């Protein structure tokens, strides 16, 4: 039985379908990246999992029990960091986390232990007695994560946790999410695609309210369809023209000025055929000196663009 199952879930707002028959299942201990363009239905789906919204149709189950039946007990098992990370800027970090502990009904010896673990786990010790309004964006995100894990949830929902952070802060939060994912299930929404490759083991892509891809990150990238880019640098005559005549080549673009008789070009070609053996054979037959022959690996950006930009099938 999957830990979390979303079964045929739909949600409409004022007659507009935001989520359309979405289904997926998540096992325990997975860190799942949830991607999609703006308005694709990511946040709506996450808000339904956290019971902020009720689905119009379909079921969401935690350990086989519908959220509608589990209600309050399910909420105890879910931690949520919303996209806008709502915090009380005039409260000290310590007071805010104590307030969240009250809301989560934490009491007894376990309360202090839970607070200590959340503070240490998110690295907010140095700002624990400072007003939230004076904190940097990075530390505010850490405080948001602290409140989300304070009650030791089994499922952690993070909606754009690194939005607005500088590159150094992104690395810190990404490392933190990776650590949090070692002992709980995490669903992570982000617009920063490299974060998915560094943090997540599985990827869900949603477009126009429908799931259009679901699987391990590496496998989805390998299976990305469309064109590939091949970098070629060679010395000889008619290099660009000859390469342009190869079957499957869509475009030949200069990759820099010709120097020392070398010509550097980038080929855009169909992915269906590996042209590198053909290029090597052509260079040998024409007497070229081949300095570089490299095919770029498929990227998550390619896959994302392909799946979310094409007309509806």
Order of alpha helices (4+ residues) and beta strands (2+ residues): beta-beta-beta-alpha-beta-beta-alpha-alpha-beta-alpha-alpha-alpha-beta-alpha-beta-alpha-beta-beta-alpha-beta-alpha-beta-beta-alpha-beta-alpha
